[in-house]
């Protein structure tokens, strides 16, 4: 089961597998396969996305076809396992070689 939290109202929406491209929030009707519901969304970085290979998406609140979309937790937070994986990848990337 895959859960995605609406960026607008915070409602938890569940899907049997992946979040469909045209998925809408069951409470407010907003699109769910959007940048603002993704764990890579970060308004403080270039292109507002921490995934360097993702294509530029101009409207972060509209449905898009980004292949790197991964649902974030409540309030846009990265879930525990994904957060640990991202941290490990960053540490490996910047690890000082001797």
N, C-alpha and C positions, 0 to 999 in steps of 0.2 A: 504494500500500500504506500502510495506517495502522497504526502501532505504539502500543501502550499497555503501560505497565509496571505490574505488580501492586503496590499499595500495601503488601501484606502480605509477600510473598516476593521481590518485585523481578523476577519472571519477565517476559520480553518476550513479548507476545502480538501477533500480526499479523492484520490483517483486510484484505480486498480494497478496501474503501471506508471507510465509517464504522464506529465501534465500535457494535455492536448493543446495544440497551437491556438485553437479558438475557445479555450476554456474561459468561463466567466464565473465570477463570485456568486455563490448561491444566495448571498444576502443583499449585496448592492449592485450586482451586474457588471462590475468592472472586469476588464481583461485580466487574466492571471499569468499567462505566458509572456511576462513583461520584465524589463530590466529591474524595476523596483521590487520585484518579488524574487530576484535571483541572489544567490550567495556571493556572486562576483560584483554586484552593484556597489559602488563606492563613490559618492559625489566628490570626494577629495582627490581622486586620481585622474590621470589623463583619460579622456573619453568616458569618465565615470564608470570604468570597468577594470577590475583587477585581472581579467583574462586577456593577456596580450595578443592572442591570435583572433579574438572576436572582431567581427566587422563593426564599423561605426553604426550605432542606432541613435537617431536623432530624437525620437519621441520615446522617452523611457517609460511612459505610462500606457503605451499601445502595444497590442499583440505583435510579436516579431518572430522571425524564423531562426533565431540564434541557436546554433547547435551546441553551444556550451552552457545553456540554461540549466541551472541546478537550484531547486527551491531553497530559499533561506528559511530560517526558523521564524518564530513570532517576532514582530518588530524589525524584520530584516536581518536578524542575527544568524550567523553561520552556526549550523548544528555542530555538536561536539566532535563527532568523527571527522567531518569535513574540515573543521577548524584545525584539528590536530594534523590532518594530512597536509593542509596548506602551510602550516607552520613548519612541519618537517621538510617540505619541499623548499621553502624559503631558506631554512637553515643550511640545507645541502647545497643550495645555489651559492650562498655567500660564505661557505666554510673555507677557512684559511688553509691553503695547501702548504705542507712543509717539505 
